[in-house]
Amino acid sequence: MLAGDNSIVTIATNRIMNPQARTITLILFAAMLAWGGYLAIGAYLYNHDPRRGLIVLVSFALFLGFWGIMLAIRSRKQRREKE
């Protein structure tokens, strides 16, 4: 999701945000992804059930995907208002 020029985060942050805000948003996304991975590893190590880790990873992916979509919608709305 974070890699590539066509990701939701890149599309949302390139159009409206200044470079400093874009950098902060991408760092925040990366930190949240790392935190989700850390929690997923902890959930797996609790009783070595891979389903626990997958549930945590899927939850974080859904959250970050929803957040990225909301940023893209906000960006489009702001762009329309500017025109």
C-alpha positions in Angstrom: 0.0 0.0 0.0 2.8 2.4 0.8 5.0 1.4 -2.2 4.5 2.7 -5.7 3.3 5.9 -7.2 -0.3 4.9 -7.4 -0.9 4.0 -3.7 -3.8 5.7 -1.9 -1.6 7.5 0.5 0.6 8.9 -2.3 -2.4 10.0 -4.3 -4.0 11.6 -1.3 -0.9 13.4 -0.1 0.6 14.6 -3.4 -2.3 16.7 -4.5 -3.0 19.0 -1.6 -0.4 18.6 1.2 2.8 20.5 1.4 6.0 18.4 1.4 6.4 18.6 5.2 2.8 17.4 5.9 3.2 14.6 3.3 6.4 13.4 4.9 4.8 13.4 8.4 1.8 11.4 7.0 4.0 8.8 5.3 6.1 8.4 8.5 2.9 8.0 10.5 1.6 5.4 8.1 4.9 3.5 8.3 5.0 3.7 12.1 1.4 2.4 12.3 2.3 -0.5 10.0 5.4 -1.3 12.1 3.3 -1.2 15.3 0.7 -3.5 13.7 3.5 -5.9 12.8 4.9 -5.8 16.4 1.5 -6.5 17.9 0.8 -9.3 15.4 4.1 -11.0 16.4 3.2 -10.6 20.0 -0.2 -12.1 19.4 1.3 -15.0 17.6 3.9 -15.6 20.4 1.2 -15.6 23.1 0.2 -19.2 22.2 1.8 -19.8 18.8 -1.5 -19.6 17.0 -1.0 -18.0 13.6 -4.7 -17.0 13.4 -4.1 -14.4 16.2 -1.4 -12.7 14.3 -3.4 -12.7 11.1 -6.4 -11.2 12.8 -4.2 -8.3 14.1 -2.6 -7.8 10.7 -5.9 -7.8 8.9 -7.3 -5.3 11.5 -4.4 -2.9 11.0 -4.6 -3.3 7.2 -8.3 -2.5 7.2 -7.7 0.5 9.5 -4.9 1.9 7.4 -6.8 1.2 4.2 -9.8 3.1 5.5 -7.6 6.0 6.7 -5.9 6.1 3.2 -9.3 6.1 1.5 -10.5 9.0 3.7 -7.4 11.0 2.9 -8.0 10.4 -0.8 -11.6 11.6 -0.5 -10.5 14.6 1.5 -7.9 15.4 -1.1 -10.4 15.2 -4.0 -12.9 17.3 -2.1 -10.3 20.0 -1.4 -9.1 20.0 -5.0 -12.7 20.5 -6.3 -13.2 23.4 -3.9 -10.0 25.0 -5.2 -11.1 24.8 -8.8 
